[in-house]
């Protein structure tokens, strides 16, 4: 755990924590017109350049997924009531979620599509889309700020974020609040994952919280028969799967989603903080009648360095939780779809190459370096991240923080990043 450097007293009023800092300058999240995939798609639909089959809700869902480049094979299922449409979600009627690197779509049968697409500056933007609006009216992505009650606070490091939560779900799917919940990331132990989610796949003798519900006891404890949810490959015994086009909630897809959402939040947090630091530096220099400097100095420099360190640790899987002994086994179709368009090195290696025996990926550098947010990090932050990342992979970092990356693995990662244009070639 790193501590943020103490700030000069003159800057404290400007930099003090405030509620919803992303609503203030220079972010102005709610006031700013996003430039994300949903915004672009709606414009194209209104112009008649894109037409989506509106036969039924599933047709609309498939059309939206196609336009966002989201593979249907990414489907996972959640049955806890932790959504905008809780009345439609239960262990018998789970919500399906699909994702690509920069877009997420959820659907509760009979309800609206819940969509989050990434804006390069603002981060995730949240929408509802009614798939069954009358044919004479266009499909409309309605920006839904109420999502920020969960997706814009403590669960998402005080920035608009995407999250995967593991709860203790009661028989109807309501989280048992007395037992708390876990926002899952790369470091979360396997045993603490997937409470309130369906999970299909093999994982040996190690247990998780998925596929089962819990019962609250009078003494504030709860019973959860987690052994019943282990190594499930067919969900038909848990609920009627017939309304669903796909019948799986793949364990590998779930782990990718958890990693991806946690890194996305780190990137959004770092980007917002860096932009705010430079805005505050400029404002303070103007207020004091000093020359305005375009490069970060003093407090702004320290803040950006600190954020860059957080980004590097997230990208390089620091403190990654181990997989169960023997590894995990999921659906081949997801793995094929997920890796299909991965940027590759000259020798065919990719940051999306799976390992699945002791860890999730073969090369421990996140594929999120190719994400929209990473590509559009604020210039000073990105320059700092690129230098730090290059130093770690070249063996110049002497802190010992990343010693878990062996020399061979670092060389392979470095080659991938250089060949795919993330890092400059030597």
N, C-alpha and C positions, 0 to 999 in steps of 0.2 A: 504494500500500500504506500503510494507516494504522497507526500504532503505538498500542497500548493504553496509557493513562496509567499511570504508576507508582503502585502501591498503597501506602498507609501500612503501615509495618512491622507494626503491631499486627494488620492484617488479612491478612497474607500466609499464616499457617498455615491460615486459614479458606478463603481464596480460591485456594490453590495448586492447580494442575492435578492431578487424580487420575484414575486409570483408571476409565472408565465413570461419569462424573459423573452421567449420567442415571439411574443406579441409586440415587443418594443423594437425600436430602431437598433440595428439596421435590418432585422429579419422581417418584422411585421407580418407574421405568418397568415393571419386571417384576412388582412387587408390586401395582401399581394395576390395578383392573378397568377396562378401556377402555370408552369409550362411543362406539364407531365404528359404521360401517354394517354390518360383518359381525356384530358383537355384536347389533345390533338385528334383523338378518335372521334369525339363528338363533332368537331369541326368538319372532319371528313364525311361523317354520316349526314350532316346537315347539307353539305355541298353535293351529296349524291355520289361521292367517290367511293364510299364503302357501304355495302348493304349486308345486313345480318339477317339470317333466317329467323323468323319470328313465329315459327309453327307452334312452339311451346317454350316453356322456361328453359328446358334443357338445351333446346336449339339455340336460344339466345346466349346461354352460358357457354356453349361450345364456340359460338361465333366470337364472343368477347375474348375467350382464352386464345383463340387463333390470332386475333388482332394484336394481342399483347405478347404473343410469342410464348405463351405458357403451355407446357405439355400437359395433356390430360393425365399422363402417367404420374404426375407429381401429386395426385390426390392423397390427402390424409383426412381423417375424420375425427371430430371432437364432439363429445356429447355433454360436456358440462355447460351450464347456463352462464356463460361468460361472454355474451355477445349482445348486440343491439336487438336481436330477435329472439330473446330467451324463451318466449312463449312457444316457439316452433322447435326448440331444441330439447332433447331428452335422450336417455340411453336407447330408446326405441326409434328416435328420429334424429340421428346425428347430423351436424353441419359438415359439409365437405369444403375443403380448402385446397386451392391450387396455387402454384407460385412459379415465377421465373426469377432471375437475378434482381429485377427492378419492378416487379408487379405481383400483387396478391389478390386473389378473388375467392370469396367465400359464398356459399349458397346454402340456405335452409329451405328444405322442400316446401313449396307453396308460398315462399316469401320473396324478398328482394335480394339482389346480388349485393354483397358488401365488398367494396373494392378499395384497394390502396395502391396507388402508383407513385413513383418517386420523382419528385421535382429536384433538379440539381442543387438548388439553393435551400429550399424550404424543408426538404426531407419528404417523408410520406404524406400524401394527401388522401383524405378519406371521403368516400362517396357511397351513396346508395343508388341502385338502378333497379327500377321496377321492370321485370322482364315481360309482364303481361299487360302493359299499358295498351289501350285500344290502338289498333293498327293505323288509325288516321293521325295519331300523334307520334312524334319522333321519340326514340329512346333518349333518355336524359340522365346524365351523371349528376346527381344532386350532391353537392359538397355538404358533408355532414360534420359540423364542428362538435356535436355532442360526443363523438367518438373520443375526443381529447380528454374526457373525464377519466378514461383508463389509459388511452394512448398518448397522453401528454403530461404525465406527472411522475410520481415516484417509481412506477413500474418501468419507465422508459427514460431514465436519467434526466428528467425535466425538459425533454424535447419531444416533439412529435415522433412517435416510434411505433415499431411493429414488435409484437411480443408473442411468446409461447409460454403459457402458464400451466403449471402442474398443481392441481388442487386435490382435495379429498371430496369427491362428488357423492352427494347423498343419493338415495334410490331414484329420485326424479331428476337428478343432474345438478341440483343446487349445491354450490360449494359449501362445505361445512366450515364456516368462518372461524370457529374456535381453533381449528387445526392449521390455519394459515395457508399460504400457497408459496410456490417457488416460481420465479421468472427464470426460465431455463436458458442457459447459455452453454458454451463449449466446456466450461469447468464443472457443470452440474453432475454429481455422481449418477450413474446409470440407475441406481435404486430409487432416486428421487424424481424420475421423469414420468411423464405421461398420465398423471392422475387426471381423469376426465377425458382421456383420448382412447380411441381404439388403435390397436397396434397389431399388425400382421407381420410375421417374420420369425426367424429362429435366433435365439440368443443364449443357448446353453442353460446352465443351472442358475445364472444370475437372474433375480426377480426385479420387476419394475412395478409401477402403480397402474399401468394401463389395463383397459378392458373390464374393469370391475368397479362396483360402487362401494361406498362405505356406510356404516351405521354408527350414528353418534350415541354414546352412552351417557348415563346420568352424571357420571363423574368427570365429564368433559374430555374423555378419551373417545377413540372410535375404533371400530373393528373393520378391517379391510382384507378380504381373502385374496391377497395378491398372487398366491400360487395358482389360482384359477385362471389368471390372465396371461400365463407364461406360454411362450412358443406357440402362439395361435396363428394358424394359416387360413382359417375359414371363419368368418364372422356370423354365419347364418344362425348359429346357436345363441347369439346375443340379441339379435333383432332381425326384423324382416328386411332383407337386403334388396328385395325385388324392385323398389322404386329407384334404386341407384344404378347408374349406368356402369360404374365400376364398383367392385365389391371389396376393395382392399384399402388399407391405411398403412402404407409400407413403412417399416422400421427405419430403413435407410433414408427415405424421403423425410421422415420426421426429424432425424438427426441433422440432415442438411438444412432443413428449415430452421431448426433451433440455432445452429451455428450462424446461418445467414442473417437472421433477424437480430441476433446479438451484435454482430459486426456492423450491420447497418446502423444500429443505434449509436455505437461508438463513433462511427464516421459522421453521423448527423450531429452528435454532441460536439465533437472536435471542430467540425466546420462552423457551426453556429458560434461556438466560443471564440474561435479565431477571428471570425468576422466582427464579433462584438468587441473583442480586444482592440482591433485596429480602429474601429469606429470610436471607441472611448479614448484611445490615444490621440486621434485627430481632434476630437471635441475638446479634450483637455488642453492640448497645445494651442488651439484657437482661443480658448477661454483665458489662458495665461499670456497670450500675446507672443507665443514662441513660434519659431518656424515649424511648419507642418512637415513631418517626415513621412515618407512613403514606406520606409522600412521599419519593422517592429523594433522598438528599443525598450529597455527597462522592463517594466511590468508586462507589457504586451509581448515582449520577446520571451519572457519566462513562461507566460501562459501558453503561448504557441508551442514552445518546447515540451511543456508538460502534456499538452493534448497529443502531440506527435508521439510521445512515449506510449500513451494509452493506445493509440492506433497501431503502433508496431506490435505491442503485446497481443492485441486482438488478432491482428493479421497472422502472427506467427504461432498461434495456438498455445500461448503460454498457459501452463497449468491445465492443459486439456485432460479431462477425465478419461480414465482407461476404459476400454471396452471389456465386456465379460470375457473370461477365459475361453478361448476357442473362437472368439469373434462373433460377428452377427451375419445373418443371411437374409437378404431381402429380395425384392422383385427385380429381375433382370431388365424388364421393360423400362422401369424408372431410371435405372443406371444408364441404359442406352440413350434414353431421351435427354437425360441431364448432361451427359458428356458430348452429345452430338455436335454442338457448335462451339465447344471449348477452344479458346486460342491455344495453339500448340507451339512448342519449340521446334527447332530444325530437325531434331531427332524424334519428334512425335510425342513428347511428354506434355502433360497438361496439369494445371492446378486442380482440375476436377477428377483426376485419376484416383480411384478408390483403392484403399488398402483393406479395411474391414476386419482385420485380424486383431491388432492391438490398438489401432486408432482408425479414425474415419477415412482420412485421405493419405495417399502415399507421400505427397510432398506437403510439409506443414507450412504452407503459406496460403492464405485464403484466396479463393477465386474472386472474392469481392474486390480485389485490386483492379478488376476489369469492370466493376459496377459503375453506374452513372454517377453516384455520389463521389466515389474515389476519383474518377476522371475529372470531376469539376470541383475538387477541393479548392478552397481559397488559396491563391498563389503562394503566400508565405508559408502556410501550413503544408501544402503539397511539397514545396521545395525541401522543407525540413524533414518530412516523412521519407521522401526519396533518398535523401542523404543518409538518414539513420538506417533505413532498410538496406541500402547498399553497403554501409559499414558493417552491419551485422553479418550479412551474407559473405562479405569478403574477409571476415575474420578480424576486422579492425576494432570491433567492440570488445573491450576488456572487462566489462562489468560482471561477466559470468551469468548474466540473466538468461542468455539463450544457449547455454552450453548443451542443453538437451538436443540441439540440432547438430548432428555430426557433420564432419567436413564434407563427406560425399553428398549428404542431403542438401547442405547449403549450396554446393556447387550446382546441383541439379536445379534447385530453385532459382539461383542466380541466372542460369542459362535460360530458363523458361521466361523469366521477367525481362531479360535483355532481348530475347528473340521475339517476344510479343509486344515490345515497345514500352513496357512499364518503367524499366531502368535503362539508362544509356549504356551502350557497349563500351568496354574499356578501350 
